[in-house]
Amino acid sequence: MFGLKGMGARGTIKKAITKSDWGTAVKAGLELLEINPWDIPTLLQIAKASAGLGCYNAQLYYLDSLLRFAEEKGVKVILVNMPLRKDNLTAMMPNYYELYKSDIAKHAAKYHAQVVDLFNTDTFTDDDFIDTVHLTGHGSIKLVDKLAAAVAPNVASTVLAQQNIEKARIAGQNYTH
């Protein structure tokens, strides 16, 4: 049923992407996702259309705003580069993933945010994913274990510093770390 119901929209999205008609591609893609929200080829085509619309730059703007706000408020931020399935990477435009990682690193450095890179095609296999980006329960356990190991040293040192500052405050001393 899905194949027949989505034929018109499937042709529309392919033609629209070929013509760089990004708005039409997104609209057709959304029609297909109403029929089947787990349609991986359609999700990947919408991602291409979104990149064509400049959504990437808008997302970087919002990330910059968030990081600036967090730094102004004294909130430490940890950015996590999540694992992806290999076929997700191959569906991206050439050099897109490298550009993404570079841009994230620049924004993180600008606002003193930590980046934890959990993308590793050797650690996560296709069996760890429900689709090209979402992890299974087993994949999630791997992710949490790796994330905890990556952030634990920084969290522990921050907690100790805060405890020392509180002890110094109570003792009436000026203590900075």
DAFEN-V227734 format. One record per pair of residues at least 12 apart in sequence whose C-alpha atoms are under 10 Angstrom apart, sorted by the first residue. I is the first residue (numbers start at 1). J is the second residue. If there is no record, write none. Layout:
BEGIN
i: <I,I>
j: <J,J>
END
This chain:
BEGIN
i: <1,2,2,2,3,5,5,6,6,6,6,6,6,6,6,7,8,8,8,9,9,9,9,9,9,9,9,9,10,10,10,10,10,10,10,11,11,12,12,12,12,12,12,13,13,13,13,13,13,13,13,13,13,13,13,14,14,14,14,16,16,17,17,17,17,17,20,20,20,20,21,21,21,22,22,22,22,22,22,22,22,22,23,23,23,23,23,24,25,25,25,25,25,25,25,26,26,26,26,26,26,26,26,26,27,27,28,28,28,29,29,29,29,29,29,29,29,30,30,30,33,38,38,39,40,40,40,41,43,44,44,44,44,45,45,47,47,48,48,48,51,51,51,56,60,60,60,60,61,63,63,63,64,64,64,64,64,66,67,67,67,67,67,67,67,68,68,68,68,68,69,70,70,71,71,71,71,72,75,76,76,76,76,76,76,77,77,77,77,77,77,78,78,78,78,78,78,78,79,79,79,79,79,79,79,79,80,80,80,80,80,80,80,80,81,81,81,81,81,81,81,81,81,82,82,82,82,82,82,82,82,82,82,83,83,83,83,83,83,83,83,83,83,83,83,83,83,83,83,84,84,84,84,84,84,84,84,84,84,84,84,84,84,85,85,85,85,85,85,85,85,85,85,85,85,85,85,85,86,86,86,86,86,86,86,87,87,87,87,88,88,88,89,101,101,114,114,115,115,116,116,116,116,117,117,117,118,118,118,118,118,118,119,123,123,123,123,124,124,124,124,125,126,127,128,128,128,128,161,161,162,162,164,164,165>
j: <35,32,35,36,35,32,35,28,29,31,32,33,34,35,36,32,28,31,32,24,25,27,28,29,30,31,32,42,25,28,29,31,32,41,42,25,28,24,25,26,27,28,29,25,26,27,28,29,30,31,32,42,45,46,49,28,29,42,45,28,49,45,46,48,49,52,48,49,52,53,49,52,53,45,46,48,49,50,51,52,53,54,46,49,50,52,53,49,42,45,46,47,48,49,50,42,43,45,46,47,48,49,50,53,46,49,42,45,46,41,42,43,44,45,46,47,49,42,43,46,46,130,131,131,88,131,132,91,132,88,91,92,132,91,92,91,92,91,92,93,92,93,96,100,100,103,104,107,107,104,107,108,104,107,108,110,111,111,79,107,108,110,111,112,113,107,108,110,111,112,111,111,113,110,111,112,113,111,113,111,112,113,114,155,158,108,111,112,113,114,115,108,112,113,114,115,116,151,104,105,108,113,114,115,116,117,104,114,115,116,117,118,119,147,100,101,104,115,116,117,118,119,120,116,117,118,119,120,133,134,135,143,147,117,118,119,120,121,123,124,125,128,129,132,133,134,135,139,143,118,119,120,121,124,125,126,128,129,131,132,133,134,135,119,120,121,124,125,126,127,128,129,130,131,132,133,134,135,120,121,124,125,126,132,133,126,131,132,133,131,132,133,132,115,117,151,154,150,151,146,147,150,151,146,147,150,142,143,144,146,147,150,143,139,142,143,146,139,140,142,143,139,139,139,140,141,142,143,176,177,176,177,176,177,177>
END
